[in-house]
């Protein structure tokens, strides 16, 4: 089995030790170095590329976010931090996951699995790969017409009695179908239920503030019964 090389960067010795111990539980992982600051880590990366970078954010000299912006060839990055407020910046930099200290071994393994999935080699595309994927759209009927609704254009949807109000990048549609029926048509990996009356396109979220999601200037509430699962799906 090919091992996966890892680099740990954290200014707290105990934090570095915990990650190293967690790594020993996964034989596929090999820790090549453990650094207490970003500049030392940068020197290590110049010696040898690594597959996964476990990166703290609040560090002296250069913080983790700024350090990552200096890397041309970015490994799969798993942030390990005590600060929630950098999550949006982290995912903007294509981080695999965002672990809030203290995190369990179980949560650590989930993050590593995400990184390993990204490291899988991409197989050669088949001729069918050039065709439009069926899961990229959903057909709905509204106003006496049938619309081809591209998932990438859908911002969010809202329950409206026996109808569903669908907001897209181009317009608003009101198909004569219940909200739950519409939700069942959408791929669950792309769309997240955040309230009993709202579902959002995960990729369209601009930012999150308290119990509110913002998609551009639109404010959408996060229901108390949905918040924990919603944040888990975001890796928070």
C-alpha positions, 0 to 999 in steps of 0.5 A: 500500500502506497503511504501518504506523506503528511506535514504538521504545522502548529506552534503548540507542542501538545497540538502537534503531538496529538496529530502525530498520535492520531496519524499512527492510528492510520497506517497509510499516513507517514508524518515526514516533519512536524514544524512549529512555524510556517517558515520552517514548514515552507523550508520542508516543502522545498525539500520534498512535496507532501500529500496532506498538510495539517495546518494551524492558523493562529501562529507567530511570524506568519499565520496559516491562511497567509502561509497557504497563499504563498504556496504554488503547489498546494497539498491537500490542506486540513486546518486545525485551529481553535478559531471558527471565524476563519472557516470561510477563508479556509474553504475559499482556499480549497481546504479539505476540512476545518477541524476545531480544537479539541477534535476527536480521532473520529472527526480527524479520520473523517477529515483525512478520508476527504483528503484521501478521496481528493488524492485518488488519481483521476481516471481517463475520461470515457467517451460518455464523459463528454456528454452532459451528466443527467444529475446536472439538472432537473426538469420542473413544470411551472406556468404551463411550461417545462423548465430544465433547471441547471443545478449550478444555477439554483441559489435556494428554494423556499416552501410556499404552501402547496408550491415551491418558490425557486430562486435561480441566477436568472429568475424565480419559478413557482412549480405546483409541487410541494417543497418536500417533493422538490427537495427529493429531486435534488442531489443531497451532496450539492443542496443542504436543508437548513430550515424546514422551509429552506434548502440552499445550494452549498456552493452559492453561500457567500457567508454565514453569520450567527443563525443566518446564511447569506447568498449574495444579499439574500438572508436565509434563516438556519433552523435550530433543528438543522444547524448541527447537521448543516455545519457538519456538512460544511466540515465545521 
